[in-house]
Each structure stands twice: as C-alpha cells, then as structure tokens.
Amino acid sequence: IHSEQQKNLINPVDRWALKQKTSDRTLWKKISDDGEIGIFLLPSLLMIDKNIRKDWLHLLFMYVEGHTITFTFYNYSPLGPYFQNRLRPAAYYPELSENAQKNSNNRNSFYSGHVASCAYSTFFMAKVFCDYHPNAGAAKYLLYLAASVPPLAIGYARIRSLDHFPSDVAVGFGLGALIGIVVPALHKLRCSKNISLGLA
C-alpha cells in the first residue's frame, strides 16, 4: 500500500490514473479486453475492397507478422515488462484487496500491450488501404486520424481499469502505430525492388 507521499512522486500527467473509481474497474477491464478482440478483427474489413481482396493471403501473412513483431517487442525488448518493473495504478489503491494490490502481474504496467496491439491493427489497416489507393490525397490523413480512435479508446479503458498510466498508453500507442506503418512499408519496398524482407 502506497502513501500519499509516494503517489506524489508520480508525474502530474500519470497521477490522473490514481484518481479513478475502483468500483468501475471490472467493467472497464472487460471493455478493454473485449474491445481488443474486436479491433484485432477490424482489418478484415479491407477485404470489401476487391483490389485488396485479391492479395488476401499475402496481407494475412503480413498482418500476422506485424502482430508477432508487436508481441515480441512487448515481451522481450528493454521497453517491455520483462525489463521494466513499473507498478500498475491498482497497487496504489488501499481500498482494493491485498491480493489485487500485491498481484505479481501488477508489475507489468509499462507499457500497454493492449494499446500497442490495437494501434498496430488500425494503423496497419490505414496504411494498407492508402497503399492500394495512392490517389486518396488529403483523405489519407483522415484515415490515420480515424485509426487513432480505437487504440486511444482502449487506452482510456485501460487507465479506468487501473491497469495503466497515461504514459504507458502513449508508449504503447506510438510503438503499435509505428509497427503498423513500417511493416507494410517494408513489404512494399520488397515488392518494388525485388528484395526479400520478412514473410512473403
């Protein structure tokens, strides 16, 4: 159980996560878990486009490859919880049960894997669509803006469920979005220059 003095050592932006209602925690956790599954399936909507649909197998391999990279980065990079030891916000709430506060999983706050996975899915979707429609013009910026909404919504839910601080969400969002853009870009480079990168 952490004292008010210890809470004050947390930066002002992240301190917002320590001012949540604990009674809503289970609901927000369910929203974030179920929402992640829905967002994972969202890129399947790309198959509505007949030009994209003809390359479905290649895109499926590419999508799985990117999620594998995202998962591996979360689990084994220096930024992930394997190397980081940041307590989740739940550990700072004395009204929660002792088990909820001292759970070993509470040391996996940094960074948000849920948000990274969701950001990868939506930015992958936006990047692929833009690559197949190079004449989209300024509309592509609206697509990337729309791609930001689902992972940010999941990030909000993860904060409300007392699982993450805002900075955990921000890093997860940035990494997921980056991988979602870079993976299709590397495959596009491979196709244009006939070099082998990743899964074909």
Residue pairs with C-beta under 8 A, 6 or more apart in sequence:
1 94
1 101
2 91
2 92
6 92
7 15
7 18
7 92
8 15
10 18
10 165
11 167
13 166
13 167
14 165
14 166
14 167
16 159
16 166
17 89
17 159
17 162
17 164
17 165
17 166
18 89
18 92
18 93
20 89
20 159
20 160
20 162
22 93
22 95
22 96
22 162
24 160
25 90
25 160
25 161
25 162
26 161
28 157
28 158
28 160
28 161
29 157
29 161
29 163
31 157
31 161
32 114
32 154
32 157
32 158
32 161
32 163
33 114
35 118
35 150
35 153
35 154
35 157
36 114
36 117
36 118
36 154
39 117
39 118
39 121
39 122
39 150
39 151
39 154
40 117
40 118
40 121
42 121
42 122
42 125
42 150
43 63
43 121
43 122
43 124
43 125
43 128
45 125
46 52
46 53
46 59
46 125
46 128
46 129
47 53
47 56
49 129
49 132
51 132
52 59
52 128
52 129
52 132
58 187
58 200
59 128
61 199
61 200
62 124
62 183
62 184
62 187
62 198
62 199
63 124
64 199
65 183
65 198
65 199
66 120
66 124
66 179
66 180
66 183
66 184
67 117
67 120
67 121
69 179
69 183
70 116
70 117
70 120
70 175
70 176
70 179
71 113
71 117
73 79
73 80
73 116
73 175
73 179
74 80
74 81
74 111
74 113
74 116
75 81
75 82
76 82
77 83
78 84
79 110
79 111
79 171
79 175
80 110
80 111
80 113
81 107
81 108
81 109
81 110
84 109
84 110
84 111
85 107
86 107
86 108
86 109
86 110
86 165
86 168
87 106
87 107
87 109
88 105
88 106
88 107
88 108
88 109
88 162
88 163
88 164
89 109
89 159
89 162
89 163
89 164
89 165
90 96
90 100
90 101
90 103
90 106
90 162
90 163
91 101
91 102
91 106
93 100
93 101
93 162
94 101
96 162
100 106
109 163
109 164
109 165
109 168
110 165
110 167
110 168
110 171
111 164
111 168
111 169
111 171
111 172
111 175
112 155
112 158
112 163
112 164
112 168
112 169
112 171
112 172
112 173
113 172
114 154
114 155
114 158
114 172
115 151
115 152
115 154
115 155
115 158
115 164
115 168
115 169
115 172
115 173
115 176
116 172
116 173
116 175
116 176
116 179
117 176
118 150
118 151
118 154
118 176
119 147
119 148
119 151
119 172
119 173
119 174
119 175
119 176
119 177
119 180
120 176
120 177
120 179
120 180
121 150
121 151
121 176
121 180
122 146
122 147
122 148
122 149
122 150
122 151
122 180
123 144
123 147
123 176
123 177
123 179
123 180
123 181
124 180
124 181
124 183
124 184
125 147
125 180
126 140
126 143
126 144
126 146
126 147
126 180
127 180
127 181
127 184
127 185
128 184
129 136
129 143
130 136
130 140
130 143
131 184
131 188
136 143
147 177
147 180
148 173
148 177
151 172
151 173
151 176
151 177
152 169
152 173
155 164
155 166
155 169
155 170
155 172
155 173
156 169
158 164
158 168
158 169
159 165
159 166
159 169
164 172
183 198
186 197
186 198
187 197
187 198
189 195
189 197
190 196
190 197
190 198
190 200
